[in-house]
């Protein structure tokens, strides 16, 4: 997938830019091309002057300026922009000296003066915590895309700042996407926190915007063609001010606010109705940050195969110490679904339900409690009777009632595709087998995929099966 396509797909949570097409990122001998700034960009350095920059004490920069580039001068300190930025997309072109010095061309780009994307001669080395493109000493790049020293290289960086509530508590981690020489090296990365020297700067407040800092680490690194598009100025490749990808939303019920995520396909438009998938995550993603439920299961599959899911996907988050089948959690999930249906023009006859593990239990429960609401359902490694150690569902333990047959009766003719691993030790595979048999006995429309030798994680295979979204989105609820 290209850099442009990933930006369009909303891998960052920012509005979108038209970016140049990918090149031969493995051509280590070629300079990266100059990328002209778009019309809505703020030019930080065009090779003529450093008017947009100051030294760390507010003094005029003393770096060497010539021939369209600026070069680090070891005795002159770092430089930073006069302007502060919050959410943005940043383009930087840089050149590590040839031959590299003892410090291996060490420098860095500090986003908001808080988060360093490392510059270093890393050609031919494996990805490293301190290698080129790393979130310095926190997260290595997904791949090493570095060129040989002496070649012009580029970073395209999208930052979505952390979100805090009115009391100053962290609500959502910051998100970082980075392309190095047009190769994706960080993909919507949740930022762990400030990096390197920024941690020791008492003036740094993660709640506030900050400048772009180019680090002076003593190496004569060169920079050229720096520009930035703040989120307030960014536009989509179609010219519309419309976000797509993974979007943060919230819904309030009974005085409680629940954060959730909505995925919009890159070609989403309000001009037509869209299929909508409600996804219920597993127990490990419970919480109230409204984010981590996108990291496992369906969200992960979408990021890897974005073109397979031309649908709006609603991802609520279950609170800790509670389960999806509990009425409070089902109610907030349905509220998020209803709100998304209205906001993103969902098609009522094409609403689908799927979930994994605890969310698989939630899928069976919600489908039984709301018969006829969903055009199709797909429980993954779920069940009816809860695992040992989890408080039982009273409805599933009603003496004299077969809970599997009762759930199958309520689900009726709704199309169902069940997934489970035969070696699952957390949720017994017999839970899915019993439901499949109950649905067959009731005349239901069911198919079953049991993965031989697979443990609890059957969701990766299920959601990455190219047939799965085709089947799911091909079903329609009768009027």
GULONU-847053 format. One record per residue (C-alpha): residue in one letter; x, y, z. Coordinates in steps of 0.02 Angstrom, whole numbers, padded with zeros to 5 digits, always signed. Each point is the difference from the previous one (the first is absolute). Layout:
N
AXYZ/...
! end
This chain:
479
X+00000+00000+00000/X+00065+00173-00043/X+00031+00144+00116/X-00139+00099-00082/X-00123-00143+00017/X+00043-00024+00184/X-00029+00184+00033/X-00165-00010-00092/X-00046-00153+00101/X+00015+00100+00160/X+00150-00090+00072/X+00029+00168+00079/X-00148+00078+00087/X+00026+00164-00092/X-00078+00075-00154/X+00089-00057-00155/X+00131+00062-00121/X+00036-00042-00180/X+00176-00069+00011/X+00119-00054-00139/X-00009-00176-00064/X+00122-00128+00071/X+00170-00022-00077/X+00133-00133+00006/X+00030+00013+00186/X+00135-00133-00009/X+00105+00104-00120/X+00133+00047+00126/X+00107+00095-00127/X-00135+00123-00056/X-00047+00162+00083/X-00180+00020+00053/X-00086+00128-00113/X-00046+00174+00058/X-00184-00001+00047/X-00081+00170-00027/X-00113+00059+00141/X-00188-00002-00030/X-00092+00165-00010/X-00063-00013+00180/X+00172-00035+00076/X+00101+00113+00112/X+00178+00003-00070/X+00126-00018+00141/X+00157+00003-00109/X+00012+00029-00187/X+00189+00011-00013/X+00004+00190+00006/X-00005+00051+00184/X-00037-00059+00176/X-00131+00133+00039/X-00118-00132+00071/X+00132-00062+00124/X+00090+00055+00159/X+00137-00070+00110/X-00042-00083+00165/X+00024+00163+00094/X-00100+00101-00127/X+00155+00060-00094/X+00014-00001-00191/X+00055-00172-00065/X+00186-00018-00033/X-00006-00153-00111/X+00086+00003-00171/X-00118+00055-00138/X+00051-00025-00182/X-00051-00077-00167/X-00180-00029+00053/X+00037-00097+00159/X+00045+00035+00181/X+00135-00099+00090/X+00023-00032+00186/X+00144+00096+00079/X+00062-00096+00151/X+00025+00153+00110/X-00165+00083-00044/X-00130-00101+00096/X-00166-00066-00064/X-00131+00105-00090/X-00188+00002+00017/X-00148+00079-00087/X-00072+00164+00060/X-00174-00071-00024/X-00082-00132+00110/X-00095-00148-00072/X-00124-00127+00067/X-00061-00122-00134/X+00090+00004-00167/X+00083-00084-00147/X+00185+00043-00018/X+00118-00025-00147/X+00189+00001+00031/X+00145-00036-00118/X+00172-00035+00075/X+00174-00061-00047/X+00121-00095+00111/X+00183+00043-00037/X+00107-00114-00108/X+00104-00075+00071/X-00098+00005+00163/X+00086+00072+00152/X+00031-00095+00162/X-00176+00039+00057/X-00070-00080-00161/X-00090+00158-00055/X-00096+00013+00162/X-00144+00125+00005/X-00187-00004+00025/X-00166+00085-00029/X-00091+00042+00161/X-00187+00014-00030/X-00072+00134+00116/X+00174-00008+00081/X-00065-00159+00085/X+00010-00152-00116/X+00161-00035-00095/X+00006-00087-00168/X+00182-00052-00011/X+00121+00044-00140/X+00150-00116-00010/X+00105-00094-00127/X-00091-00167+00005/X+00034-00062-00175/X+00010-00190-00006/X-00042-00024+00183/X-00153-00082+00077/X-00135+00113+00074/X+00060+00069+00166/X-00070+00101+00145/X+00127+00135-00039/X+00005-00027-00188/X-00057+00117-00136/X-00188+00025+00010/X-00018-00071+00176/X-00108+00086+00128/X+00159+00027+00098/X+00035-00142+00123/X-00186-00041+00007/X-00053-00086-00162/X+00109-00058-00146/X-00060+00025-00179/X-00101-00139-00080/X+00138-00014-00130/X+00166+00082-00038/X-00027+00112-00151/X+00163+00098+00019/X+00106+00048-00150/X+00188+00008-00006/X+00084+00152+00081/X+00016+00148-00118/X-00173-00027-00079/X-00149+00112+00030/X-00135-00088+00101/X-00175+00047+00056/X-00120-00019+00144/X-00187+00028-00015/X-00070+00006+00176/X-00180+00013+00060/X-00029+00039+00184/X-00163-00002+00094/X+00033+00070+00173/X-00057-00085+00161/X-00175+00047+00058/X-00037+00050+00180/X-00163+00030+00092/X-00044+00159+00093/X+00086-00063+00158/X+00163-00028-00093/X-00013-00190-00002/X+00062-00089-00156/X-00149-00055-00106/X+00085-00058-00162/X+00183-00032-00036/X+00081+00096-00141/X+00015-00088-00168/X+00149+00002-00117/X+00016-00055-00181/X+00169+00016-00089/X+00057-00035-00178/X+00188-00009-00026/X+00049+00019-00182/X-00181-00037-00042/X-00001-00165+00096/X-00117-00020+00148/X+00100-00021+00161/X-00127+00048+00135/X-00184-00037-00026/X-00119+00097+00112/X+00118-00033+00146/X-00068+00041+00175/X+00135+00112+00073/X+00062-00066+00170/X+00052+00173+00060/X+00135+00130-00021/X+00169-00060-00059/X+00184+00028+00042/X+00046+00174+00061/X-00181+00058-00011/X-00041-00104+00154/X+00118+00108+00102/X-00067+00168-00059/X-00120+00065+00134/X-00071+00126-00124/X-00071-00139-00109/X-00187-00021+00026/X-00078-00141-00103/X-00166+00093+00006/X+00070+00148-00096/X+00061+00023-00179/X+00185+00020-00031/X+00132+00044-00131/X+00093-00111-00122/X+00181-00018+00059/X+00146-00054-00109/X+00129-00077+00115/X+00183+00047+00002/X+00096-00154+00055/X+00163+00060-00075/X-00014-00088-00168/X-00004+00109-00157/X-00171-00061-00057/X-00083+00104-00136/X-00184+00046-00018/X-00101+00067-00144/X-00182+00024-00052/X-00094-00005+00165/X-00187+00035+00001/X-00146-00037+00113/X-00189-00010-00017/X-00090+00031+00165/X-00158-00103+00020/X-00108+00155-00010/X+00066+00031-00176/X+00007-00178-00065/X-00121-00056-00134/X-00038-00166-00083/X+00063-00048-00170/X-00173+00038-00067/X+00002+00174+00075/X-00132-00040+00132/X+00030+00034+00184/X-00048-00177+00047/X+00090-00122+00114/X+00007-00185-00035/X+00086-00146+00086/X-00012-00032+00187/X-00095+00143+00082/X-00029+00034+00185/X-00179+00020+00058/X-00097-00007+00164/X-00177-00035+00054/X-00086+00039+00166/X-00125-00114+00087/X-00072+00024+00174/X+00128+00134+00038/X+00150-00107-00052/X+00109+00040-00151/X+00067-00145-00101/X+00138+00026-00128/X+00003-00103-00158/X+00080-00007-00171/X-00078+00005-00172/X+00091-00055-00156/X-00049+00087-00163/X+00060-00066-00168/X+00110+00120-00096/X-00137+00026-00131/X-00139+00029+00126/X-00125+00132-00054/X-00168+00055+00071/X-00074-00011-00174/X-00050-00182+00024/X-00044-00124+00138/X+00138-00113+00070/X+00006-00172+00080/X+00045+00006+00185/X+00094-00130+00103/X-00011+00000+00190/X+00159-00079+00074/X+00013-00059+00181/X+00178-00023+00062/X+00071-00125+00124/X+00032+00013+00187/X+00179+00060-00022/X-00056+00162-00083/X-00121+00055+00136/X+00023+00175+00070/X-00055+00178-00032/X+00134+00074-00113/X-00107-00032-00154/X+00151-00057-00102/X+00073-00171+00036/X-00151-00095-00066/X+00062+00041-00176/X+00167-00088+00027/X-00060-00182+00007/X-00114-00094-00117/X-00102+00092-00129/X+00093+00166+00015/X+00165-00087-00031/X-00072-00091-00151/X-00066+00164-00072/X+00171+00081+00015/X+00080-00143-00094/X-00135-00022-00131/X-00089+00167-00009/X-00075-00031-00172/X-00094-00154+00063/X-00112+00099+00119/X-00105+00129-00095/X-00110+00029+00153/X-00020+00112+00151/X+00065-00097+00151/X-00056+00049+00176/X+00116-00054+00142/X-00067+00037+00175/X+00102-00040+00155/X-00057-00106+00146/X+00044+00064+00173/X+00115-00098+00115/X-00066-00138+00113/X-00159-00022-00102/X-00051-00101-00154/X-00083+00045-00165/X-00158-00103+00035/X-00035+00107+00154/X-00146+00117-00041/X+00096+00161+00035/X+00136-00045-00125/X-00122-00061-00132/X-00096+00163+00018/X+00154+00110-00027/X+00053-00106-00150/X-00171+00022-00079/X+00003+00186+00039/X+00168+00017-00090/X-00072-00098-00146/X-00156+00107-00010/X+00100+00161+00010/X+00118-00059-00137/X-00145-00055-00110/X-00066+00178+00006/X+00167+00090-00017/X+00070-00107-00140/X-00159-00048-00092/X-00010-00184+00042/X-00113-00113-00103/X-00125-00084+00119/X-00013-00159-00103/X+00189-00024+00004/X+00049+00005+00184/X+00117-00140+00058/X+00066-00063+00165/X+00164-00087+00042/X+00112-00021+00151/X+00142-00104+00070/X+00020-00094+00164/X-00100+00102+00126/X-00067+00093-00151/X-00049-00168-00075/X-00107-00029+00154/X-00070+00174-00024/X-00039-00038-00182/X-00104-00153+00044/X-00087+00094+00141/X-00041+00158-00097/X-00060-00096-00153/X-00117-00103+00110/X-00066+00152+00092/X-00024+00099-00161/X-00064-00130-00124/X-00017+00068-00176/X+00107+00155+00031/X+00157-00065-00086/X+00018-00057-00179/X+00133-00126+00053/X+00108-00040+00152/X+00174-00075+00021/X+00049-00059+00176/X+00186-00042+00016/X+00057-00115+00143/X-00154+00047+00101/X-00135-00097+00088/X-00156-00003+00108/X+00059-00068+00167/X+00140+00109+00066/X+00174-00070+00038/X+00049-00053+00175/X+00040+00147+00112/X-00120+00120-00089/X-00166+00039+00087/X-00136-00100-00085/X-00138+00073-00108/X-00162-00042+00089/X-00091-00025-00165/X+00127-00130-00053/X-00015-00096+00164/X-00190-00009+00012/X-00040-00177+00061/X-00105-00101-00120/X+00041+00110-00150/X+00129-00047-00132/X+00089+00168-00023/X+00070-00050-00169/X-00168-00052-00071/X-00081+00157+00073/X+00130+00115-00079/X-00016-00091-00166/X-00190+00017+00005/X+00013+00189+00026/X+00135+00026-00132/X-00109-00094-00123/X+00044+00015-00184/X+00131+00138+00020/X+00155-00056-00099/X+00140-00053+00118/X+00183-00042-00030/X+00085-00073+00155/X+00190-00009+00024/X+00099-00093+00133/X+00170-00084+00027/X-00004-00184+00044/X+00139+00023+00130/X-00080+00149+00091/X+00032-00022+00188/X-00084+00163+00054/X-00169-00019-00084/X-00038-00184-00034/X-00031-00038-00183/X-00153-00097+00057/X-00087+00168+00028/X+00003+00035-00187/X-00037-00180-00047/X-00155-00003+00110/X-00065+00163-00074/X+00029-00061-00177/X-00095-00161+00036/X-00141+00097+00085/X-00016+00116-00149/X-00005-00145-00121/X-00133-00086+00104/X-00103+00159-00002/X+00014+00015-00189/X+00121+00146+00009/X+00118+00067-00133/X+00172-00041+00072/X+00175-00039-00061/X+00146-00051+00112/X+00189+00016-00015/X+00100-00095+00130/X+00188+00024-00014/X+00093-00160+00042/X+00138+00024+00130/X-00037+00186+00022/X-00016+00066+00178/X-00101+00146+00064/X+00058+00121-00135/X-00109-00057-00143/X-00048+00180-00042/X+00153+00039-00104/X-00040-00142-00120/X-00186+00039+00003/X+00009+00186-00035/X+00140-00015-00127/X-00092-00130-00101/X-00040+00094-00162/X-00166-00093-00012/X-00060+00065+00168/X-00041+00182-00048/X-00070-00058-00167/X-00121-00117+00089/X-00043+00122+00138/X-00033+00153-00108/X-00093-00105-00126/X-00141-00036+00123/X-00152+00113+00015/X-00139+00002+00127/X-00172-00026-00073/X-00111+00156+00008/
! end
